[in-house]
Amino acid sequence: IAVLISIGFIGCWAPYGLVSLWSVLNDSSKIPPEVSLLPCMFAKSSTVYNPLIYYFFSQSFKREVKQLSWLCLGSKPCQVSNSVNTNNIYMVSVNVRSKEVAPETLQEITQSRQ
């Protein structure tokens, strides 16, 4: 697993390093934006490969991921309690009326209250 992660890290970041080194040592205006963008995107995607390597090659990691998904997708979703003293998470929905316009001036506000 360590060898695969090392190869993945070097494989993802080597193009970025080469393009960066080329732009430092030579004229960077010769590099088209598309060519400089691809190594950046490839390097940023390197964070995806580690979990995939662990998932496919480590049985214990695969078991833990399956347990985690089982807990998250279990038969008992989050329940809302009516008690005020418990430390539960409450779901709140808001209905926003976009056609309603707020009064613009202080004078309009005071007139609407009278």
Phi, psi and omega in degrees: 000319181296322179294316179297320178294320178295317179296319178297319179296312180294319180295326181281321186267345180297314178300321178295317178297320180294316179294321178294317178296320178298319182288335177282317186276333182238183179288118183285348179287346178282346180270119178293152181302324180296321181290324179281338180282321183299313177297327177295314180294321180293320179292320180292335179279000183294339180289344180281331189286325181300309178297326178294318178298315178297320183295317184280335186244358179237114182293323181293321178295320179297319178297317181294322178294319178294322176295318180297316179292328177294320179291321182288328183255024183295178184281343181251096176288179180303132180252142180258130180259150177272352182285140181277331187277351180275157180261066180257165176265130181251136177271131182235132175246146183236134176255111183263131178260111184278341183279344182280129182252132180283149176299142188268328186241163178295326180295318178295325180293315181292326178292323181288336179277342183274000000 
